[in-house]
Amino acid sequence: MRNCFPGNKTLGAGVVDGRNVWKVDPSVVEPILEKLSTKAVNIRIQPSASLQFIPWDLSCEKDIILHTAGQVLSFTVQKIAEVSLVAKVAKGEVTLDAHKAAWAAYRTTLSGDKSVTDRVNALTPKDFVREEPFGVRREKQLRGVPLLPTTTIGSFPQTPEVRRLRTQLKKKNYYQGGIQCCN
């Protein structure tokens, strides 16, 4: 046991951010890995969240790859590769030098882009406040939707009963509170 972490346990470290499209930032990940290496014997590198909500593969985006920002983007396929890379970094087998270079080039581009700097400096507190309150926006965006809308997920296997009920709902032919609703 090292620093109170049981030696017979594996620590799952979600250091690859699964909630955004950015590559692992070495300036953030390396200090975490250093600290973890002193706390736990068995470390398993993994994403911090499910990767299902980020785009699938950056290689499909030909225009973005050529842009400076494209060098620091990471979609699902790339994040899976990053998990493997960071695991090797944690073992001391490789470094994140390529990531460091990509982030340095991107940050240099941002700091050298006067138009971005000017737009950021021109922001005022008013730019961070919505024009309409939530209640007004919700009414416009969700007109006709019940307070707590629910649905079944169509791609999951369904019983014949669920299929029948979904069909009836689409046709507006169903029972509600013992009364048949037809439209």
SVG drawing of the C-alpha trace seen along z (x, -y; Angstrom):
<svg xmlns="http://www.w3.org/2000/svg" viewBox="-63 -47 73 56">
<polyline fill="none" stroke="black" stroke-width="0.4" points="0.0,0.0 1.4,-3.4 0.1,-6.5 -3.1,-4.8 -4.2,-3.5 -4.7,0.3 -2.2,2.1 -4.7,4.7 -7.0,2.1 -6.9,0.4 -7.4,-3.3 -9.4,-4.4 -8.0,-7.8 -10.3,-9.7 -7.6,-12.1 -8.7,-12.1 -11.6,-14.6 -14.6,-12.9 -16.8,-16.0 -15.0,-18.2 -13.2,-18.0 -9.8,-19.1 -6.6,-17.0 -5.1,-16.1 -3.3,-19.2 0.1,-18.1 0.3,-21.1 -2.8,-19.7 -2.3,-15.9 1.4,-15.6 1.1,-17.0 -2.0,-14.8 0.0,-11.7 2.9,-12.7 0.7,-13.0 -1.1,-9.8 2.1,-7.9 2.9,-8.7 -0.6,-7.7 -1.5,-4.5 0.3,-1.4 -2.2,-0.2 -3.5,-3.0 -5.9,-2.5 -6.1,-5.5 -9.5,-6.1 -11.8,-8.9 -13.5,-11.1 -16.9,-10.5 -18.6,-8.5 -17.3,-9.5 -20.7,-9.0 -21.6,-12.7 -18.5,-14.0 -17.9,-13.7 -16.7,-10.3 -13.5,-10.8 -11.5,-13.9 -10.0,-12.4 -13.3,-12.9 -13.0,-16.7 -10.5,-17.6 -10.8,-21.4 -10.4,-21.4 -7.3,-19.2 -5.5,-21.8 -6.4,-24.6 -4.1,-25.3 -7.0,-24.4 -7.2,-21.0 -3.9,-20.0 -5.3,-20.2 -8.7,-18.7 -9.5,-15.1 -12.8,-13.3 -13.8,-9.8 -11.3,-7.8 -8.5,-10.1 -9.5,-10.1 -9.3,-6.3 -5.8,-6.6 -5.0,-9.3 -6.1,-6.9 -3.5,-4.5 -0.9,-7.2 -1.5,-8.7 -1.3,-5.1 2.1,-4.8 3.1,-8.2 2.0,-7.1 4.3,-4.1 7.2,-6.3 7.4,-4.6 6.7,-7.7 6.2,-11.5 3.6,-14.0 6.1,-16.1 3.9,-16.0 0.9,-17.3 3.1,-20.0 4.2,-21.2 0.7,-21.2 -0.6,-23.2 2.3,-25.6 1.6,-26.3 -2.1,-26.8 -1.5,-29.2 1.0,-31.1 -1.6,-31.4 -4.2,-32.6 -2.0,-35.2 -0.8,-36.4 -4.4,-36.8 -5.2,-40.4 -8.8,-40.1 -9.5,-37.4 -7.7,-39.5 -9.7,-42.6 -13.0,-40.7 -12.3,-39.2 -11.2,-42.6 -14.4,-44.2 -16.6,-41.9 -18.7,-43.5 -20.8,-42.0 -23.9,-42.5 -22.5,-40.0 -22.8,-37.3 -26.5,-37.9 -29.4,-36.5 -31.9,-39.1 -34.9,-37.1 -35.4,-35.3 -35.5,-31.4 -39.3,-31.2 -39.8,-33.2 -37.1,-31.3 -38.5,-27.9 -42.0,-28.8 -40.7,-29.7 -38.3,-26.7 -40.5,-24.0 -44.0,-25.0 -46.4,-22.1 -43.9,-19.9 -45.0,-18.6 -43.1,-19.7 -41.4,-16.3 -41.3,-14.8 -40.4,-11.1 -39.9,-8.7 -38.6,-5.3 -35.4,-5.0 -36.3,-3.7 -33.0,-2.0 -33.4,0.4 -35.1,3.8 -38.8,3.4 -41.4,5.8 -44.5,6.1 -46.4,4.3 -44.1,1.3 -44.2,1.2 -48.0,1.2 -48.1,-1.6 -45.6,-3.7 -47.7,-3.3 -50.9,-4.3 -49.1,-7.3 -48.0,-8.5 -51.5,-8.1 -52.9,-9.8 -55.1,-6.7 -54.5,-5.8 -56.2,-5.7 -55.6,-8.4 -57.1,-8.1 -59.6,-5.5 -60.8,-7.7 -59.8,-6.8 -58.1,-9.7 -58.4,-9.7 -57.4,-12.3"/>
</svg>
